[in-house]
Amino acid sequence: MAVGIGITWGAHDWRLGIRVVAGALAAAAGLRLVLPQRDAGMLAVRPRLVDVILAGSVAAALFVLAENIPDQPV
């Protein structure tokens, strides 16, 4: 996620940065889905299904928003 925020801030390419953040959230959701409870570490904050649904939903929302927000005139 830090890389995505850095891309957004430093390279001024907010769409790419938000896609990277969305990818990191999707990866966290996938890891939470497959890792056992003892290996999940800080990913295991809530019950597994809640974590996967929340992280996956936010990732999907960020990706859809990054793709659908029109470019603004400068």
PDB file of N, CA, C, O and CB in Angstrom:
ATOM      1  N   MET A   1       0.819  -1.182   0.000  1.00  0.00           N
ATOM      2  CA  MET A   1       0.000   0.000   0.000  1.00  0.00           C
ATOM      3  C   MET A   1       0.866   1.249   0.000  1.00  0.00           C
ATOM      4  O   MET A   1       0.521   2.251  -0.626  1.00  0.00           O
ATOM      5  CB  MET A   1      -0.934  -0.004   1.193  1.00  0.00           C
ATOM      6  N   ALA A   2       1.987   1.188   0.701  1.00  0.00           N
ATOM      7  CA  ALA A   2       2.876   2.345   0.747  1.00  0.00           C
ATOM      8  C   ALA A   2       3.413   2.679  -0.646  1.00  0.00           C
ATOM      9  O   ALA A   2       3.580   3.852  -0.982  1.00  0.00           O
ATOM     10  CB  ALA A   2       4.039   2.084   1.714  1.00  0.00           C
ATOM     11  N   VAL A   3       3.681   1.662  -1.447  1.00  0.00           N
ATOM     12  CA  VAL A   3       4.164   1.904  -2.813  1.00  0.00           C
ATOM     13  C   VAL A   3       3.090   2.622  -3.623  1.00  0.00           C
ATOM     14  O   VAL A   3       3.391   3.559  -4.363  1.00  0.00           O
ATOM     15  CB  VAL A   3       4.562   0.571  -3.504  1.00  0.00           C
ATOM     16  N   GLY A   4       1.853   2.190  -3.489  1.00  0.00           N
ATOM     17  CA  GLY A   4       0.753   2.832  -4.210  1.00  0.00           C
ATOM     18  C   GLY A   4       0.564   4.281  -3.800  1.00  0.00           C
ATOM     19  O   GLY A   4       0.335   5.144  -4.647  1.00  0.00           O
ATOM     20  N   ILE A   5       0.659   4.552  -2.512  1.00  0.00           N
ATOM     21  CA  ILE A   5       0.540   5.928  -2.037  1.00  0.00           C
ATOM     22  C   ILE A   5       1.716   6.752  -2.541  1.00  0.00           C
ATOM     23  O   ILE A   5       1.550   7.913  -2.915  1.00  0.00           O
ATOM     24  CB  ILE A   5       0.469   5.974  -0.494  1.00  0.00           C
ATOM     25  N   GLY A   6       2.914   6.148  -2.552  1.00  0.00           N
ATOM     26  CA  GLY A   6       4.080   6.852  -3.081  1.00  0.00           C
ATOM     27  C   GLY A   6       3.941   7.174  -4.562  1.00  0.00           C
ATOM     28  O   GLY A   6       4.328   8.257  -5.002  1.00  0.00           O
ATOM     29  N   ILE A   7       3.396   6.246  -5.326  1.00  0.00           N
ATOM     30  CA  ILE A   7       3.167   6.493  -6.753  1.00  0.00           C
ATOM     31  C   ILE A   7       2.165   7.625  -6.928  1.00  0.00           C
ATOM     32  O   ILE A   7       2.360   8.507  -7.764  1.00  0.00           O
ATOM     33  CB  ILE A   7       2.662   5.212  -7.463  1.00  0.00           C
ATOM     34  N   THR A   8       1.105   7.601  -6.150  1.00  0.00           N
ATOM     35  CA  THR A   8       0.087   8.641  -6.249  1.00  0.00           C
ATOM     36  C   THR A   8       0.666  10.008  -5.921  1.00  0.00           C
ATOM     37  O   THR A   8       0.378  10.993  -6.600  1.00  0.00           O
ATOM     38  CB  THR A   8      -1.082   8.331  -5.320  1.00  0.00           C
ATOM     39  N   TRP A   9       1.473  10.061  -4.890  1.00  0.00           N
ATOM     40  CA  TRP A   9       2.011  11.333  -4.440  1.00  0.00           C
ATOM     41  C   TRP A   9       3.203  11.794  -5.279  1.00  0.00           C
ATOM     42  O   TRP A   9       3.273  12.955  -5.681  1.00  0.00           O
ATOM     43  CB  TRP A   9       2.415  11.232  -2.991  1.00  0.00           C
ATOM     44  N   GLY A  10       4.130  10.886  -5.539  1.00  0.00           N
ATOM     45  CA  GLY A  10       5.374  11.271  -6.193  1.00  0.00           C
ATOM     46  C   GLY A  10       5.286  11.349  -7.700  1.00  0.00           C
ATOM     47  O   GLY A  10       5.803  12.294  -8.297  1.00  0.00           O
ATOM     48  N   ALA A  11       4.655  10.397  -8.321  1.00  0.00           N
ATOM     49  CA  ALA A  11       4.600  10.352  -9.778  1.00  0.00           C
ATOM     50  C   ALA A  11       3.387  11.089 -10.328  1.00  0.00           C
ATOM     51  O   ALA A  11       3.261  11.263 -11.540  1.00  0.00           O
ATOM     52  CB  ALA A  11       4.584   8.915 -10.254  1.00  0.00           C
ATOM     53  N   HIS A  12       2.513  11.514  -9.460  1.00  0.00           N
ATOM     54  CA  HIS A  12       1.292  12.227  -9.854  1.00  0.00           C
ATOM     55  C   HIS A  12       0.440  11.418 -10.830  1.00  0.00           C
ATOM     56  O   HIS A  12      -0.252  11.981 -11.678  1.00  0.00           O
ATOM     57  CB  HIS A  12       1.650  13.567 -10.479  1.00  0.00           C
ATOM     58  N   ASP A  13       0.498  10.099 -10.700  1.00  0.00           N
ATOM     59  CA  ASP A  13      -0.359   9.208 -11.485  1.00  0.00           C
ATOM     60  C   ASP A  13      -1.307   8.529 -10.501  1.00  0.00           C
ATOM     61  O   ASP A  13      -1.063   7.406 -10.060  1.00  0.00           O
ATOM     62  CB  ASP A  13       0.490   8.143 -12.310  1.00  0.00           C
ATOM     63  N   TRP A  14      -2.383   9.218 -10.167  1.00  0.00           N
ATOM     64  CA  TRP A  14      -3.252   8.740  -9.092  1.00  0.00           C
ATOM     65  C   TRP A  14      -3.963   7.448  -9.463  1.00  0.00           C
ATOM     66  O   TRP A  14      -4.232   6.622  -8.590  1.00  0.00           O
ATOM     67  CB  TRP A  14      -4.274   9.802  -8.737  1.00  0.00           C
ATOM     68  N   ARG A  15      -4.273   7.256 -10.736  1.00  0.00           N
ATOM     69  CA  ARG A  15      -4.966   6.024 -11.123  1.00  0.00           C
ATOM     70  C   ARG A  15      -4.084   4.791 -10.889  1.00  0.00           C
ATOM     71  O   ARG A  15      -4.548   3.784 -10.354  1.00  0.00           O
ATOM     72  CB  ARG A  15      -5.391   6.095 -12.601  1.00  0.00           C
ATOM     73  N   LEU A  16      -2.829   4.875 -11.286  1.00  0.00           N
ATOM     74  CA  LEU A  16      -1.910   3.758 -11.070  1.00  0.00           C
ATOM     75  C   LEU A  16      -1.704   3.519  -9.577  1.00  0.00           C
ATOM     76  O   LEU A  16      -1.701   2.374  -9.126  1.00  0.00           O
ATOM     77  CB  LEU A  16      -0.558   4.027 -11.762  1.00  0.00           C
ATOM     78  N   GLY A  17      -1.533   4.581  -8.818  1.00  0.00           N
ATOM     79  CA  GLY A  17      -1.335   4.443  -7.379  1.00  0.00           C
ATOM     80  C   GLY A  17      -2.521   3.784  -6.694  1.00  0.00           C
ATOM     81  O   GLY A  17      -2.337   2.927  -5.830  1.00  0.00           O
ATOM     82  N   ILE A  18      -3.726   4.169  -7.064  1.00  0.00           N
ATOM     83  CA  ILE A  18      -4.926   3.583  -6.471  1.00  0.00           C
ATOM     84  C   ILE A  18      -5.073   2.127  -6.899  1.00  0.00           C
ATOM     85  O   ILE A  18      -5.533   1.296  -6.115  1.00  0.00           O
ATOM     86  CB  ILE A  18      -6.178   4.388  -6.870  1.00  0.00           C
ATOM     87  N   ARG A  19      -4.689   1.811  -8.128  1.00  0.00           N
ATOM     88  CA  ARG A  19      -4.721   0.405  -8.560  1.00  0.00           C
ATOM     89  C   ARG A  19      -3.754  -0.448  -7.737  1.00  0.00           C
ATOM     90  O   ARG A  19      -4.067  -1.586  -7.388  1.00  0.00           O
ATOM     91  CB  ARG A  19      -4.373   0.296 -10.060  1.00  0.00           C
ATOM     92  N   VAL A  20      -2.592   0.098  -7.431  1.00  0.00           N
ATOM     93  CA  VAL A  20      -1.620  -0.643  -6.616  1.00  0.00           C
ATOM     94  C   VAL A  20      -2.163  -0.852  -5.206  1.00  0.00           C
ATOM     95  O   VAL A  20      -2.025  -1.938  -4.643  1.00  0.00           O
ATOM     96  CB  VAL A  20      -0.265   0.105  -6.563  1.00  0.00           C
ATOM     97  N   VAL A  21      -2.782   0.186  -4.630  1.00  0.00           N
ATOM     98  CA  VAL A  21      -3.399   0.052  -3.301  1.00  0.00           C
ATOM     99  C   VAL A  21      -4.502  -1.005  -3.345  1.00  0.00           C
ATOM    100  O   VAL A  21      -4.594  -1.845  -2.450  1.00  0.00           O
ATOM    101  CB  VAL A  21      -3.975   1.418  -2.816  1.00  0.00           C
ATOM    102  N   ALA A  22      -5.337  -0.966  -4.381  1.00  0.00           N
ATOM    103  CA  ALA A  22      -6.405  -1.964  -4.518  1.00  0.00           C
ATOM    104  C   ALA A  22      -5.820  -3.370  -4.652  1.00  0.00           C
ATOM    105  O   ALA A  22      -6.363  -4.322  -4.091  1.00  0.00           O
ATOM    106  CB  ALA A  22      -7.293  -1.639  -5.740  1.00  0.00           C
ATOM    107  N   GLY A  23      -4.723  -3.507  -5.386  1.00  0.00           N
ATOM    108  CA  GLY A  23      -4.076  -4.804  -5.519  1.00  0.00           C
ATOM    109  C   GLY A  23      -3.529  -5.306  -4.193  1.00  0.00           C
ATOM    110  O   GLY A  23      -3.609  -6.499  -3.898  1.00  0.00           O
ATOM    111  N   ALA A  24      -2.974  -4.402  -3.392  1.00  0.00           N
ATOM    112  CA  ALA A  24      -2.463  -4.793  -2.073  1.00  0.00           C
ATOM    113  C   ALA A  24      -3.602  -5.260  -1.173  1.00  0.00           C
ATOM    114  O   ALA A  24      -3.451  -6.243  -0.448  1.00  0.00           O
ATOM    115  CB  ALA A  24      -1.711  -3.619  -1.413  1.00  0.00           C
ATOM    116  N   LEU A  25      -4.725  -4.575  -1.210  1.00  0.00           N
ATOM    117  CA  LEU A  25      -5.883  -4.999  -0.417  1.00  0.00           C
ATOM    118  C   LEU A  25      -6.428  -6.341  -0.900  1.00  0.00           C
ATOM    119  O   LEU A  25      -6.816  -7.186  -0.094  1.00  0.00           O
ATOM    120  CB  LEU A  25      -6.986  -3.937  -0.477  1.00  0.00           C
ATOM    121  N   ALA A  26      -6.454  -6.529  -2.209  1.00  0.00           N
ATOM    122  CA  ALA A  26      -6.921  -7.810  -2.749  1.00  0.00           C
ATOM    123  C   ALA A  26      -5.971  -8.940  -2.342  1.00  0.00           C
ATOM    124  O   ALA A  26      -6.418 -10.042  -2.026  1.00  0.00           O
ATOM    125  CB  ALA A  26      -7.042  -7.738  -4.292  1.00  0.00           C
ATOM    126  N   ALA A  27      -4.669  -8.670  -2.349  1.00  0.00           N
ATOM    127  CA  ALA A  27      -3.703  -9.673  -1.920  1.00  0.00           C
ATOM    128  C   ALA A  27      -3.881  -9.998  -0.439  1.00  0.00           C
ATOM    129  O   ALA A  27      -3.797 -11.161  -0.043  1.00  0.00           O
ATOM    130  CB  ALA A  27      -2.274  -9.189  -2.190  1.00  0.00           C
ATOM    131  N   ALA A  28      -4.125  -8.980   0.373  1.00  0.00           N
ATOM    132  CA  ALA A  28      -4.361  -9.214   1.809  1.00  0.00           C
ATOM    133  C   ALA A  28      -5.611 -10.062   2.008  1.00  0.00           C
ATOM    134  O   ALA A  28      -5.623 -10.959   2.852  1.00  0.00           O
ATOM    135  CB  ALA A  28      -4.501  -7.870   2.571  1.00  0.00           C
ATOM    136  N   ALA A  29      -6.662  -9.787   1.239  1.00  0.00           N
ATOM    137  CA  ALA A  29      -7.883 -10.593   1.346  1.00  0.00           C
ATOM    138  C   ALA A  29      -7.613 -12.036   0.945  1.00  0.00           C
ATOM    139  O   ALA A  29      -8.093 -12.966   1.594  1.00  0.00           O
ATOM    140  CB  ALA A  29      -9.001 -10.001   0.470  1.00  0.00           C
ATOM    141  N   GLY A  30      -6.850 -12.223  -0.120  1.00  0.00           N
ATOM    142  CA  GLY A  30      -6.530 -13.579  -0.557  1.00  0.00           C
ATOM    143  C   GLY A  30      -5.672 -14.328   0.452  1.00  0.00           C
ATOM    144  O   GLY A  30      -5.892 -15.511   0.709  1.00  0.00           O
ATOM    145  N   LEU A  31      -4.697 -13.633   1.020  1.00  0.00           N
ATOM    146  CA  LEU A  31      -3.866 -14.272   2.044  1.00  0.00           C
ATOM    147  C   LEU A  31      -4.675 -14.620   3.279  1.00  0.00           C
ATOM    148  O   LEU A  31      -4.487 -15.682   3.873  1.00  0.00           O
ATOM    149  CB  LEU A  31      -2.705 -13.367   2.427  1.00  0.00           C
ATOM    150  N   ARG A  32      -5.570 -13.733   3.666  1.00  0.00           N
ATOM    151  CA  ARG A  32      -6.408 -13.996   4.844  1.00  0.00           C
ATOM    152  C   ARG A  32      -7.297 -15.204   4.591  1.00  0.00           C
ATOM    153  O   ARG A  32      -7.599 -15.961   5.514  1.00  0.00           O
ATOM    154  CB  ARG A  32      -7.273 -12.758   5.196  1.00  0.00           C
ATOM    155  N   LEU A  33      -7.710 -15.385   3.361  1.00  0.00           N
ATOM    156  CA  LEU A  33      -8.576 -16.515   3.013  1.00  0.00           C
ATOM    157  C   LEU A  33      -7.839 -17.852   3.116  1.00  0.00           C
ATOM    158  O   LEU A  33      -8.429 -18.847   3.538  1.00  0.00           O
ATOM    159  CB  LEU A  33      -9.128 -16.336   1.600  1.00  0.00           C
ATOM    160  N   VAL A  34      -6.569 -17.889   2.739  1.00  0.00           N
ATOM    161  CA  VAL A  34      -5.861 -19.168   2.676  1.00  0.00           C
ATOM    162  C   VAL A  34      -4.945 -19.463   3.857  1.00  0.00           C
ATOM    163  O   VAL A  34      -4.635 -20.625   4.120  1.00  0.00           O
ATOM    164  CB  VAL A  34      -5.063 -19.214   1.440  1.00  0.00           C
ATOM    165  N   LEU A  35      -4.509 -18.433   4.570  1.00  0.00           N
ATOM    166  CA  LEU A  35      -3.591 -18.674   5.685  1.00  0.00           C
ATOM    167  C   LEU A  35      -4.326 -19.213   6.907  1.00  0.00           C
ATOM    168  O   LEU A  35      -5.441 -18.780   7.196  1.00  0.00           O
ATOM    169  CB  LEU A  35      -2.852 -17.389   6.048  1.00  0.00           C
ATOM    170  N   PRO A  36      -3.715 -20.151   7.627  1.00  0.00           N
ATOM    171  CA  PRO A  36      -4.316 -20.596   8.886  1.00  0.00           C
ATOM    172  C   PRO A  36      -4.279 -19.475   9.923  1.00  0.00           C
ATOM    173  O   PRO A  36      -3.461 -18.559   9.830  1.00  0.00           O
ATOM    174  CB  PRO A  36      -3.586 -21.845   9.422  1.00  0.00           C
ATOM    175  N   GLN A  37      -5.155 -19.554  10.896  1.00  0.00           N
ATOM    176  CA  GLN A  37      -5.294 -18.510  11.919  1.00  0.00           C
ATOM    177  C   GLN A  37      -3.952 -18.180  12.574  1.00  0.00           C
ATOM    178  O   GLN A  37      -3.649 -17.005  12.783  1.00  0.00           O
ATOM    179  CB  GLN A  37      -6.300 -18.949  12.988  1.00  0.00           C
ATOM    180  N   ARG A  38      -3.151 -19.177  12.899  1.00  0.00           N
ATOM    181  CA  ARG A  38      -1.896 -18.931  13.609  1.00  0.00           C
ATOM    182  C   ARG A  38      -0.856 -18.239  12.741  1.00  0.00           C
ATOM    183  O   ARG A  38       0.053 -17.602  13.272  1.00  0.00           O
ATOM    184  CB  ARG A  38      -1.333 -20.229  14.125  1.00  0.00           C
ATOM    185  N   ASP A  39      -0.964 -18.347  11.410  1.00  0.00           N
ATOM    186  CA  ASP A  39      -0.003 -17.719  10.505  1.00  0.00           C
ATOM    187  C   ASP A  39      -0.488 -16.382   9.948  1.00  0.00           C
ATOM    188  O   ASP A  39       0.278 -15.685   9.283  1.00  0.00           O
ATOM    189  CB  ASP A  39       0.302 -18.653   9.365  1.00  0.00           C
ATOM    190  N   ALA A  40      -1.732 -16.013  10.203  1.00  0.00           N
ATOM    191  CA  ALA A  40      -2.296 -14.793   9.629  1.00  0.00           C
ATOM    192  C   ALA A  40      -1.770 -13.535  10.299  1.00  0.00           C
ATOM    193  O   ALA A  40      -1.792 -12.464   9.693  1.00  0.00           O
ATOM    194  CB  ALA A  40      -3.799 -14.825   9.728  1.00  0.00           C
ATOM    195  N   GLY A  41      -1.301 -13.636  11.527  1.00  0.00           N
ATOM    196  CA  GLY A  41      -0.735 -12.478  12.217  1.00  0.00           C
ATOM    197  C   GLY A  41      -1.730 -11.335  12.336  1.00  0.00           C
ATOM    198  O   GLY A  41      -2.866 -11.527  12.772  1.00  0.00           O
ATOM    199  N   MET A  42      -1.293 -10.141  11.943  1.00  0.00           N
ATOM    200  CA  MET A  42      -2.139  -8.958  12.065  1.00  0.00           C
ATOM    201  C   MET A  42      -3.261  -8.923  11.027  1.00  0.00           C
ATOM    202  O   MET A  42      -4.145  -8.071  11.115  1.00  0.00           O
ATOM    203  CB  MET A  42      -1.296  -7.713  11.938  1.00  0.00           C
ATOM    204  N   LEU A  43      -3.242  -9.828  10.050  1.00  0.00           N
ATOM    205  CA  LEU A  43      -4.369  -9.906   9.115  1.00  0.00           C
ATOM    206  C   LEU A  43      -5.613 -10.449   9.807  1.00  0.00           C
ATOM    207  O   LEU A  43      -6.731 -10.203   9.355  1.00  0.00           O
ATOM    208  CB  LEU A  43      -4.010 -10.788   7.910  1.00  0.00           C
ATOM    209  N   ALA A  44      -5.427 -11.184  10.897  1.00  0.00           N
ATOM    210  CA  ALA A  44      -6.540 -11.819  11.605  1.00  0.00           C
ATOM    211  C   ALA A  44      -7.073 -10.892  12.689  1.00  0.00           C
ATOM    212  O   ALA A  44      -6.841 -11.121  13.876  1.00  0.00           O
ATOM    213  CB  ALA A  44      -6.100 -13.165  12.219  1.00  0.00           C
ATOM    214  N   VAL A  45      -7.773  -9.868  12.290  1.00  0.00           N
ATOM    215  CA  VAL A  45      -8.325  -8.908  13.244  1.00  0.00           C
ATOM    216  C   VAL A  45      -9.750  -9.305  13.627  1.00  0.00           C
ATOM    217  O   VAL A  45     -10.122  -9.250  14.799  1.00  0.00           O
ATOM    218  CB  VAL A  45      -8.303  -7.479  12.653  1.00  0.00           C
ATOM    219  N   ARG A  46     -10.527  -9.696  12.652  1.00  0.00           N
ATOM    220  CA  ARG A  46     -11.917 -10.099  12.837  1.00  0.00           C
ATOM    221  C   ARG A  46     -12.061 -11.535  12.357  1.00  0.00           C
ATOM    222  O   ARG A  46     -11.075 -12.154  11.956  1.00  0.00           O
ATOM    223  CB  ARG A  46     -12.897  -9.147  12.072  1.00  0.00           C
ATOM    224  N   PRO A  47     -13.258 -12.064  12.394  1.00  0.00           N
ATOM    225  CA  PRO A  47     -13.449 -13.402  11.803  1.00  0.00           C
ATOM    226  C   PRO A  47     -13.028 -13.418  10.325  1.00  0.00           C
ATOM    227  O   PRO A  47     -13.133 -12.408   9.629  1.00  0.00           O
ATOM    228  CB  PRO A  47     -14.931 -13.843  11.937  1.00  0.00           C
ATOM    229  N   ARG A  48     -12.565 -14.547   9.873  1.00  0.00           N
ATOM    230  CA  ARG A  48     -11.991 -14.683   8.526  1.00  0.00           C
ATOM    231  C   ARG A  48     -12.918 -14.161   7.430  1.00  0.00           C
ATOM    232  O   ARG A  48     -12.490 -13.381   6.579  1.00  0.00           O
ATOM    233  CB  ARG A  48     -11.660 -16.136   8.252  1.00  0.00           C
ATOM    234  N   LEU A  49     -14.167 -14.578   7.440  1.00  0.00           N
ATOM    235  CA  LEU A  49     -15.093 -14.176   6.388  1.00  0.00           C
ATOM    236  C   LEU A  49     -15.298 -12.662   6.365  1.00  0.00           C
ATOM    237  O   LEU A  49     -15.368 -12.064   5.292  1.00  0.00           O
ATOM    238  CB  LEU A  49     -16.430 -14.880   6.570  1.00  0.00           C
ATOM    239  N   VAL A  50     -15.394 -12.051   7.523  1.00  0.00           N
ATOM    240  CA  VAL A  50     -15.570 -10.591   7.599  1.00  0.00           C
ATOM    241  C   VAL A  50     -14.350  -9.893   7.026  1.00  0.00           C
ATOM    242  O   VAL A  50     -14.493  -8.948   6.250  1.00  0.00           O
ATOM    243  CB  VAL A  50     -15.811 -10.135   9.061  1.00  0.00           C
ATOM    244  N   ASP A  51     -13.143 -10.339   7.393  1.00  0.00           N
ATOM    245  CA  ASP A  51     -11.920  -9.741   6.869  1.00  0.00           C
ATOM    246  C   ASP A  51     -11.850  -9.839   5.350  1.00  0.00           C
ATOM    247  O   ASP A  51     -11.520  -8.863   4.677  1.00  0.00           O
ATOM    248  CB  ASP A  51     -10.703 -10.409   7.487  1.00  0.00           C
ATOM    249  N   VAL A  52     -12.158 -11.008   4.813  1.00  0.00           N
ATOM    250  CA  VAL A  52     -12.080 -11.213   3.370  1.00  0.00           C
ATOM    251  C   VAL A  52     -13.101 -10.344   2.642  1.00  0.00           C
ATOM    252  O   VAL A  52     -12.780  -9.727   1.626  1.00  0.00           O
ATOM    253  CB  VAL A  52     -12.302 -12.691   3.028  1.00  0.00           C
ATOM    254  N   ILE A  53     -14.320 -10.292   3.154  1.00  0.00           N
ATOM    255  CA  ILE A  53     -15.367  -9.493   2.507  1.00  0.00           C
ATOM    256  C   ILE A  53     -15.032  -8.001   2.559  1.00  0.00           C
ATOM    257  O   ILE A  53     -15.185  -7.298   1.560  1.00  0.00           O
ATOM    258  CB  ILE A  53     -16.730  -9.753   3.179  1.00  0.00           C
ATOM    259  N   LEU A  54     -14.581  -7.517   3.708  1.00  0.00           N
ATOM    260  CA  LEU A  54     -14.263  -6.092   3.831  1.00  0.00           C
ATOM    261  C   LEU A  54     -13.085  -5.689   2.944  1.00  0.00           C
ATOM    262  O   LEU A  54     -13.181  -4.721   2.189  1.00  0.00           O
ATOM    263  CB  LEU A  54     -13.953  -5.750   5.284  1.00  0.00           C
ATOM    264  N   ALA A  55     -11.996  -6.412   3.029  1.00  0.00           N
ATOM    265  CA  ALA A  55     -10.816  -6.056   2.232  1.00  0.00           C
ATOM    266  C   ALA A  55     -11.099  -6.210   0.736  1.00  0.00           C
ATOM    267  O   ALA A  55     -10.690  -5.368  -0.062  1.00  0.00           O
ATOM    268  CB  ALA A  55      -9.611  -6.930   2.635  1.00  0.00           C
ATOM    269  N   GLY A  56     -11.789  -7.269   0.361  1.00  0.00           N
ATOM    270  CA  GLY A  56     -12.130  -7.469  -1.047  1.00  0.00           C
ATOM    271  C   GLY A  56     -13.075  -6.411  -1.575  1.00  0.00           C
ATOM    272  O   GLY A  56     -12.936  -5.967  -2.715  1.00  0.00           O
ATOM    273  N   SER A  57     -14.035  -6.002  -0.761  1.00  0.00           N
ATOM    274  CA  SER A  57     -14.989  -4.966  -1.182  1.00  0.00           C
ATOM    275  C   SER A  57     -14.303  -3.617  -1.365  1.00  0.00           C
ATOM    276  O   SER A  57     -14.567  -2.913  -2.340  1.00  0.00           O
ATOM    277  CB  SER A  57     -16.122  -4.837  -0.159  1.00  0.00           C
ATOM    278  N   VAL A  58     -13.438  -3.261  -0.447  1.00  0.00           N
ATOM    279  CA  VAL A  58     -12.721  -1.986  -0.569  1.00  0.00           C
ATOM    280  C   VAL A  58     -11.794  -2.026  -1.781  1.00  0.00           C
ATOM    281  O   VAL A  58     -11.686  -1.038  -2.507  1.00  0.00           O
ATOM    282  CB  VAL A  58     -11.913  -1.681   0.722  1.00  0.00           C
ATOM    283  N   ALA A  59     -11.127  -3.154  -2.007  1.00  0.00           N
ATOM    284  CA  ALA A  59     -10.257  -3.284  -3.184  1.00  0.00           C
ATOM    285  C   ALA A  59     -11.065  -3.126  -4.465  1.00  0.00           C
ATOM    286  O   ALA A  59     -10.653  -2.398  -5.369  1.00  0.00           O
ATOM    287  CB  ALA A  59      -9.532  -4.647  -3.179  1.00  0.00           C
ATOM    288  N   ALA A  60     -12.196  -3.789  -4.553  1.00  0.00           N
ATOM    289  CA  ALA A  60     -13.041  -3.684  -5.752  1.00  0.00           C
ATOM    290  C   ALA A  60     -13.558  -2.267  -5.949  1.00  0.00           C
ATOM    291  O   ALA A  60     -13.572  -1.759  -7.070  1.00  0.00           O
ATOM    292  CB  ALA A  60     -14.218  -4.655  -5.661  1.00  0.00           C
ATOM    293  N   ALA A  61     -13.983  -1.628  -4.865  1.00  0.00           N
ATOM    294  CA  ALA A  61     -14.496  -0.259  -4.960  1.00  0.00           C
ATOM    295  C   ALA A  61     -13.405   0.699  -5.434  1.00  0.00           C
ATOM    296  O   ALA A  61     -13.661   1.546  -6.290  1.00  0.00           O
ATOM    297  CB  ALA A  61     -15.051   0.202  -3.601  1.00  0.00           C
ATOM    298  N   LEU A  62     -12.194   0.578  -4.892  1.00  0.00           N
ATOM    299  CA  LEU A  62     -11.101   1.453  -5.315  1.00  0.00           C
ATOM    300  C   LEU A  62     -10.759   1.244  -6.785  1.00  0.00           C
ATOM    301  O   LEU A  62     -10.530   2.207  -7.516  1.00  0.00           O
ATOM    302  CB  LEU A  62      -9.864   1.212  -4.453  1.00  0.00           C
ATOM    303  N   PHE A  63     -10.725  -0.004  -7.212  1.00  0.00           N
ATOM    304  CA  PHE A  63     -10.408  -0.280  -8.611  1.00  0.00           C
ATOM    305  C   PHE A  63     -11.482   0.286  -9.542  1.00  0.00           C
ATOM    306  O   PHE A  63     -11.160   0.899 -10.560  1.00  0.00           O
ATOM    307  CB  PHE A  63     -10.258  -1.792  -8.834  1.00  0.00           C
ATOM    308  N   VAL A  64     -12.746   0.086  -9.200  1.00  0.00           N
ATOM    309  CA  VAL A  64     -13.847   0.604 -10.030  1.00  0.00           C
ATOM    310  C   VAL A  64     -13.819   2.128 -10.067  1.00  0.00           C
ATOM    311  O   VAL A  64     -13.993   2.723 -11.131  1.00  0.00           O
ATOM    312  CB  VAL A  64     -15.213   0.112  -9.495  1.00  0.00           C
ATOM    313  N   LEU A  65     -13.603   2.760  -8.926  1.00  0.00           N
ATOM    314  CA  LEU A  65     -13.541   4.222  -8.898  1.00  0.00           C
ATOM    315  C   LEU A  65     -12.368   4.752  -9.713  1.00  0.00           C
ATOM    316  O   LEU A  65     -12.517   5.732 -10.443  1.00  0.00           O
ATOM    317  CB  LEU A  65     -13.437   4.716  -7.461  1.00  0.00           C
ATOM    318  N   ALA A  66     -11.206   4.117  -9.599  1.00  0.00           N
ATOM    319  CA  ALA A  66     -10.041   4.569 -10.357  1.00  0.00           C
ATOM    320  C   ALA A  66     -10.278   4.455 -11.861  1.00  0.00           C
ATOM    321  O   ALA A  66      -9.756   5.255 -12.638  1.00  0.00           O
ATOM    322  CB  ALA A  66      -8.807   3.761  -9.960  1.00  0.00           C
ATOM    323  N   GLU A  67     -11.050   3.479 -12.261  1.00  0.00           N
ATOM    324  CA  GLU A  67     -11.324   3.308 -13.688  1.00  0.00           C
ATOM    325  C   GLU A  67     -12.430   4.221 -14.207  1.00  0.00           C
ATOM    326  O   GLU A  67     -12.434   4.572 -15.387  1.00  0.00           O
ATOM    327  CB  GLU A  67     -11.695   1.880 -13.963  1.00  0.00           C
ATOM    328  N   ASN A  68     -13.367   4.612 -13.343  1.00  0.00           N
ATOM    329  CA  ASN A  68     -14.557   5.304 -13.833  1.00  0.00           C
ATOM    330  C   ASN A  68     -14.612   6.796 -13.566  1.00  0.00           C
ATOM    331  O   ASN A  68     -15.481   7.474 -14.114  1.00  0.00           O
ATOM    332  CB  ASN A  68     -15.738   4.689 -13.243  1.00  0.00           C
ATOM    333  N   ILE A  69     -13.728   7.333 -12.752  1.00  0.00           N
ATOM    334  CA  ILE A  69     -13.731   8.777 -12.521  1.00  0.00           C
ATOM    335  C   ILE A  69     -13.150   9.445 -13.767  1.00  0.00           C
ATOM    336  O   ILE A  69     -12.031   9.133 -14.176  1.00  0.00           O
ATOM    337  CB  ILE A  69     -12.908   9.160 -11.226  1.00  0.00           C
ATOM    338  N   PRO A  70     -13.899  10.350 -14.360  1.00  0.00           N
ATOM    339  CA  PRO A  70     -13.394  10.987 -15.589  1.00  0.00           C
ATOM    340  C   PRO A  70     -12.221  11.936 -15.287  1.00  0.00           C
ATOM    341  O   PRO A  70     -12.113  12.490 -14.193  1.00  0.00           O
ATOM    342  CB  PRO A  70     -14.533  11.764 -16.294  1.00  0.00           C
ATOM    343  N   ASP A  71     -11.362  12.101 -16.280  1.00  0.00           N
ATOM    344  CA  ASP A  71     -10.261  13.062 -16.154  1.00  0.00           C
ATOM    345  C   ASP A  71     -10.822  14.476 -16.071  1.00  0.00           C
ATOM    346  O   ASP A  71     -11.779  14.825 -16.762  1.00  0.00           O
ATOM    347  CB  ASP A  71      -9.274  12.937 -17.348  1.00  0.00           C
ATOM    348  N   GLN A  72     -10.216  15.266 -15.226  1.00  0.00           N
ATOM    349  CA  GLN A  72     -10.648  16.649 -15.061  1.00  0.00           C
ATOM    350  C   GLN A  72      -9.776  17.551 -15.916  1.00  0.00           C
ATOM    351  O   GLN A  72      -8.573  17.319 -16.037  1.00  0.00           O
ATOM    352  CB  GLN A  72     -10.589  17.079 -13.575  1.00  0.00           C
ATOM    353  N   PRO A  73     -10.374  18.582 -16.514  1.00  0.00           N
ATOM    354  CA  PRO A  73      -9.547  19.529 -17.282  1.00  0.00           C
ATOM    355  C   PRO A  73      -8.588  20.272 -16.359  1.00  0.00           C
ATOM    356  O   PRO A  73      -8.911  20.580 -15.212  1.00  0.00           O
ATOM    357  CB  PRO A  73     -10.438  20.539 -18.045  1.00  0.00           C
ATOM    358  N   VAL A  74      -7.418  20.548 -16.881  1.00  0.00           N
ATOM    359  CA  VAL A  74      -6.386  21.201 -16.067  1.00  0.00           C
ATOM    360  C   VAL A  74      -6.564  22.684 -16.063  1.00  0.00           C
ATOM    361  O   VAL A  74      -5.787  23.398 -15.430  1.00  0.00           O
ATOM    362  CB  VAL A  74      -5.001  20.857 -16.565  1.00  0.00           C
TER     363      VAL A  74
END
